[in-house]
Amino acid sequence: MTEVNDNQITLTIKGARAERGVSLSDFESFIENFLAALRDYDRAGRGEPTRKSGHPDRRAEAVTAFRLVRFHTGSGVATIEPELVSADDDQLPVDDVPLSLATLRALADDLAAERSVPEPVLDALGKACRSVGADGSVAIAIGAAATEPIVVDSGLLDRVALARNAVANEEVRSVSGRLHLLDLEPDRLGIRTAGGVEWSCKYPEALEEHVKSLLDRIVWVEGSGKLTSPLRGSMAIERIEPVDTEQSALFTPSPVDEDELLARQGIDAPQGLDALSDPQWDDETDDAYLAALLSK
């Protein structure tokens, strides 16, 4: 009996051309598109352009670092395991989970919940499924505890595409984020929100001098915009203002001793409930306040 660990992923490939296994050329096409979907999913999640050509960079290699450990027929059943690939500091795995496994889990969760997924990812998954026939599909089971694998087929991809289109048609009136890009010809600026959504904004010439002073600051903009994908949007802005990120004097970087706080406020003894009352508040004021409430 073969042991399955929590990091193993089983891909069950089915289709008209996968009834007695999968040809090497079809399997190559499947893997190529499956990995492309993972790369584009990761890029979109970080607000980067998808469908990059050329040799994958270090991040892309880490996202798709899997090893084939077993393949058997019954359609085509491939078992893969993630590899731990070293990358830059901001690309290290979290809690010892390889980046490739974390990315695949996140994508599978979005598909299972039929949440919006970037179009290039859906296209790549569609090509992966069709590599074994027009009716092709792949069931993804992650880990030993996987009870119900997520089945990716044309039906699921169509439903997720509808969810994506619903997001894209949503009108947005205001956003906030860091103004990280400014192009004076044409009048365009880029804002990246805390959630990783990249907004490409046009602004009127009258705002140009104000916009110049806000580069690399957190801003709030108002206008007419739409999400073009889960992580991209466009907007014609009418107003832009800085967001104050400075901490007010009410707060201090480090805790202040209780005795010092009491001394600052002139408190040297318990004050009781009388300290909460207004000394100028009398019965006449009380009656006037009650009458005002009842007259509403």
N, C-alpha and C positions, 0 to 999 in steps of 0.2 A: 504494500500500500504506500502510495507516495504522499509525503507530508506537504501540506500547503501552509506557508507562513503568511503573516499579515501584510507583507510587502509584495507578495506575488499577485499578478494580474492575469486573468484568463480572458483571452479574446476568442470568442466563438464566431467564426466567419461562415455565413450561409449565403447561398445564392445558386442560380442555375448552373454556374461553372464551378461550384464547390461541393458537389454532391459526393464525390469520392476523393476528397482532398482538394488542394488548391495548386494550380500550376505555378512554377517559380516566377514567371513573368507577371501573373496576376497578383501573386503575393508581394512581389517587389513594388507594384503599383499601389497596392493597399497600404504597405508600410510607408511609402513615400508620402502619400496623402494624409495618412493618420498622423505622422510626425509633423507635417506642415500645419495641421489643425492645432496641434499643441503649441507650436512656435507662435502662430498668429494669435492664439488665445492669450498667451503670456504677453506678447507685445501690446495687444489691445488693452490688456489690464493695466499696463504701465503708460498708456497714452502714446505709444510709439507707432509709426507706420507699419502696416502689415504687408504681407506679400513681398518681402524683401528678396532680391535676387542675390546671387553670389554665394560664396562659402559662408555657412552659418558662423556667427561670432561665438565667443565663449559662453555667453548667456544662453543662446539658442542650443548649443551643444549640451549644456547642463539640463535644459528643459526636456530634451529628448533622449537623455541617457538611460536607455533600457537594454537589457541583455536577454536574448531568446534562450530559454533554458529547456524548452520542450515543445514538440509539435507532433500532433497525431491526428488521424482522420476521424470522421464522424462529422462531416463537413470539414472545416479546417479549424482545429483547436490549438491555439498558440498560448503558451505560458511564458510570460516575460517577468523580469525583475528589474527594479531600478538600480542604477549604479550611482555611487556617490562621486560626483565630479567636482573638483575644486574650482572655485570661481572667485570673483572679486568679493570684497567684504560684504557688500550689500546684496550679494547673491548666495550667501551661505544658507544651508538648510536650517529650518526652524525645528527645534526639539528633535534633532537627528533625523528628520524626514527629508529624504532627497528631494530636490527641486522638481525633478521629473514626476515623482509620485504625487507631490502636493499639487502640481498643475493638473495632472490627470484627474485627481479626486475632485478638484474644484470644477473642472469642466463637466465631469460626470454628474456632479450635484446640480449644476445649472440645467443640464439636459433633462435629468430626472424630474426636476421641478418645472420644466418647460419655461424657464426664464429666458429673457432675451440674450442671445449670443451673437457676437459680431458676424457679419455676412461672410467674410473670408473663411472663418472657421466652419460655418455651415457648408460652404462650397467644397472645402477640402474633405469634410466628412462624407458629403454626398459622393464625391469622386471615389473615396475609399470603398464605400459600399458598392458602387456600380462597377468596381474593378472585377467583381466576381459575378456580374449579371445585373440586369435591370431591376431584379427583385432582391438585390444584395442587402445584407444587414450584418451588423456586428453586435454581439452581446458582450458587455464589459462587466466583469466581476472582479472586484478589488478585495484582496485579503481573504483570510480563512473564514472570517465572520460574514462574508457576503452571502446573503440569503436570496436576494432578488436582483439579478444583474440588470443593468440598464440596457435595453435593446435599442440600438440606433438604426433606424431605417428611414425610408422616404417619408412615411407618415409622421414620425416624430420630428424630423427636420422641417417639414412643412409647418407643423404647429409652432415650433420655436421661431420660424421665420415670421409667422403672423404676430407673435408676441414682440418680435423685434420691430416690425412695422408699426405696431401700436405705440411703442415707445418713440419711434421716429416722428410720428404725427403729433406728439404732445407739444403744445405751445408753452414756451417758457418766457416769463416777463423779467426775471432778474436772476443774477448769479453772483457769487463772490468767490474770489480765489486770488492767486498771485499773478500779477501782470508780468509775464516773463519774456514777452516778445513784442516788439514795436517796429512797425514798418511804415515809414512816412510816405512812401510812394509805392503802392496806393495806401490810403489811410486805413491801416489794419493793425490790430493788436491781438495777442494771444493770452488767454487767461486759463490757468490750470487750477481746477478746484481741489479741495482737500480729498474728494473722492476719486480723483484721477481723471475727471472729465476735462477734455481739451476743448475750449471754446475759441473759435475764430470769429473776431468781431470787427465790424466796420464802424467807423465813428465819423461824425461831421467835422468839417474843417475848423469850425468854431471851438472845438474841444482840444485842438492839437497841442497848444501850449500847456493846458492842464494835464493832458495825458502824458506829456514828456516828463513832468515832475513826479509821476507815479510809477515809473518803471521799477520793477523788482520790489514792489510793495503789494500788500494785500489790499484789494479794492472790491468795491461793490458796484455793479453796473445794472442799469435798467434799460429795457428796450423791447424789441420784438425778436424772439429767437425760437429755434427748434432744435431738438436733438436729432442728429442725422444717423447716429448709432448709439449704443449704450455708453460709449466713452468719447463721443465727439458731438459737437454742436456748433451752430452758427447763429450770430445775432447782429442786428443793426442796433447799436446802442444810442440812447438819447441822453443818458446821464451817467457820470462816473464819479465816484467819491472814494477817498481813502478809508480804510477800516482801521480804527485806532487799536493797535495791538499792545500799546504800552500799559503796564500795570499801574493802577492808580495808587495814590499815597495811602489808601485805606488798607492796602496789603503790604507785607514786607517779605523779602526773600527767605528769611529764617524766622522761626517762632520767637516771640517776645515773652519774657518771664512774666508770670501772672502778677507778681508784686510790683513790677515796673509798670504794667498796664494800670493797676489800681492807683499808683502814685500819680501817673499822668492825668488821670481823670479825677484826682482829688478825693478818692474814696478811702476812708480810713476806718470805717465800721460798717456793719450790716445796715442797709437802708430801709428795709421793710417795704410794704406795699405803698406807703405814703410817697415814696420816691417816684412812683409811677404816675401820681396824680398831678394835675395842674393846680397850683395854689390859688389861681384866679378863678377857678371853676367853682361856682356856688349854686345854690338851689335855683336861683333865677335863671342862670345860664342853662342849667339842666332842663328846666321847663321850656325854655326857648328852643333848645336843641330837639326835644321830644316833639314840640309843636311843628317844627320844620319837617321832621320825618313823617308825621301823620298827614301833612298837607300835600305830600307828593302823590 
